[in-house]
Amino acid sequence: MGSALAAAFTAARQVFEEVDDALSQNLSQLMFEGPESELTLTENAQPALMAASLAVIRVLEGEGGFSFTRNVAFVAGHSLGEYSALAAAGALTIGDGAHLLRLRGQAMQQAVPVGEGAMAALLGLDVEQGQAVAAEAAGRDEVCAVANDNAPGQVVVSGHRRAVERAMAIARGHGARRSIALPVSAPFHSPLMAPAAEVMAEALRRVALRPPAVPLVANVSATATRDPARIKRGLVEQVTAMVRWRESMLVLKQDGVDEVIEAGAGRVLSGLVKRIDPDLVARSIGTPAEVESLIKEL
């Protein structure tokens, strides 16, 4: 993860080194060489994903003349990606972003004992149907809530394991084509994450957050803002609240955006964008060849 970028571009190597220094950990070696089982621990995965995204952005800026104020109308990030988006747009330093995501990962993992929580994707349902399934699956002492409205026909529920398992069974009766248990270590974006939200509220109080160069379309509101106080509130709320990704992409479309670039590791978000609105051009920039191709366009 990220090794090809580091080998190809000095600016990418500098981002990985900056994250390593901030965390006092050789996270880049773990990203490049594994083991995967250690990299996928949420306290490592969250800052690692940010580092991969920022490495792409810094190369585009340094070698391609890429400018947020000239080339970008909005930024957005899915869940932890909101921190990456804010760091990319200059609202957070890379070091502060890495520290916050390390803490976020640790706090989320500690909020619920391992094995008690779960998440599942309900395929073929819209968000209203997903909310009806979650309400039916929740028990008196068991939480089940919609965690992600990712795209038409892709809703994720989160909560107590038994309640999520009930939701997977109930979903078929509401028209779901399939229900898939997700390989996660905690029930993210559910009320069970309240202890983690408290940790992040305290941590964010101690961090300087500047207005981003361009507005952030926030997960919790699916609205655009450059106000640091509002952004901080949203970062706290999104720990327990639904990620409104489908709505966020439609907001971009309504505000005149015609192209969305996913910077960093993977192609999941660009795939979701294409499902949300086929008129939006969505592309992933994560490999040296993809970065060089965009630099030529710029």
C-alpha positions, -999 to +999 in steps of 0.1 A: +000+000+000+016+032-012+050+017-020+048+024-057+040+061-051+068+064-026+093+048-051+081+071-079+077+105-062+097+124-036+066+143-025+048+111-017+078+098+003+078+130+023+041+125+032+048+090+045+078+102+065+057+131+080+031+106+092+058+083+105+073+111+125+040+124+138+030+089+151+066+079+162+059+047+143+072+033+110+037+031+096+050+034+061+070+002+064+038-015+077+019-001+047+046-012+022+054-046+036+027-057+060+017-079+077-018-072+065-033-084+097-015-055+116-022-029+089-059-036+090-062-029+127-084+002+127-058+023+146-033+017+118-057+015+089-072+050+095-039+070+094-026+048+066-055+055+044-051+092+050-014+090+042-021+073+009-046+100-001-024+129+009+006+114-009-014+116-042-025+151-035+010+164-026+024+149-058-003+165-079+004+199-062+042+196-064+046+182-099+014+190-117+006+225-106-026+212-090-044+239-069-074+235-047-085+271-053-081+267-091-090+231-098-114+221-070-149+232-061-155+210-030-139+182-010-156+153+007-145+121+024-163+090+035-161+085+072-124+087+082-118+102+047-133+134+060-100+139+079-081+132+047-102+157+028-096+184+054-059+178+055-057+179+017-076+213+017-053+228+043-077+228+073-056+202+092-019+195+092-009+160+082+005+154+117-027+165+134-047+144+110-026+113+117-028+118+155-066+123+153-071+092+132-049+071+154-069+082+184-102+078+165-093+042+156-083+034+191-114+050+206-138+032+182-122-001+189-124+004+226-161+016+226-175-019+222-160-052+233-148-073+203-175-096+191-204-077+205-209-054+175-213-060+138-221-043+105-238-056+073-245-043+038-281-046+027-281-047-011-311-037-031-326-014-004-328+023-003-322+043+029-358+044+040-362+007+036-329+002+055-342+023+084-374+003+085-353-029+087-331-015+114-360-004+135-376-038+132-343-056+141-335-035+171-344-049+205-352-032+238-315-034+248-300-039+214-290-013+188-294-015+151-291+016+129-283+027+094-246+035+093-240+043+056-263+055+028-237+047+002-256+045-031-289+035-045-293-001-034-265-001-009-273+006+027-251-005+057-265-012+091-245-013+124-251-022+160-252-052+184-243-084+166-276-102+172-296-072+161-276-069+129-280-106+122-318-101+126-316-072+102-299-094+076-328-119+079-355-093+079-340-074+049-351-101+024-388-094+033-382-058+025-369-066-009-331-069-004-313-090-030-286-100-006-272-092+029-235-093+035-218-093+069-189-069+068-154-078+081-151-050+106-139-049+142-166-026+156-201-013+149-190+020+134-215+049+128-240+036+154-251+049+188-227+023+203-198+046+193-209+073+218-178+068+240-156+073+210-175+105+201-167+119+235-130+111+230-130+128+197-148+159+210-121+164+236-093+158+211-107+182+185-110+209+211-072+208+214-066+210+176-064+241+155-087+237+125-085+264+098-111+270+071-104+246+042-094+261+009-127+250-005-159+239+012-162+204+027-195+185+020-199+169+055-210+133+061-236+141+088-254+170+070-247+165+033-242+202+031-211+223+023-193+244+049-159+261+055-167+270+091-142+253+115-166+252+144-193+235+123-168+211+108-156+201+142-191+194+154-197+173+123-165+153+129-178+144+164-213+137+153-202+114+124-187+089+149-222+078+158-243+091+129-250+079+094-226+087+065-248+104+040-226+097+010-253+093-016-268+127-007-234+143-005-226+133-041-260+146-053-253+179-036-221+182-056-240+175-088-267+201-079-239+226-073-224+222-107-198+195-102-193+173-132-162+153-123-152+136-090-117+124-083-110+097-057-074+103-044-057+074-026-060+037-021-088+018-038-117+025-062-147+020-039-159+056-038-156+063-075-176+031-081-203+044-057-204+078-075-211+061-108-240+043-092-253+074-076-254+095-108-240+081-141-237+117-154-209+123-129-175+114-142-157+095-115-121+084-116-096+070-091-061+084-088-038+061-068-010+046-089+020+064-104+005+059-139-028+074-129-011+104-111+011+110-142-019+109-165-037+135-145-006+157-143-004+157-181-041+168-182-034+196-157 
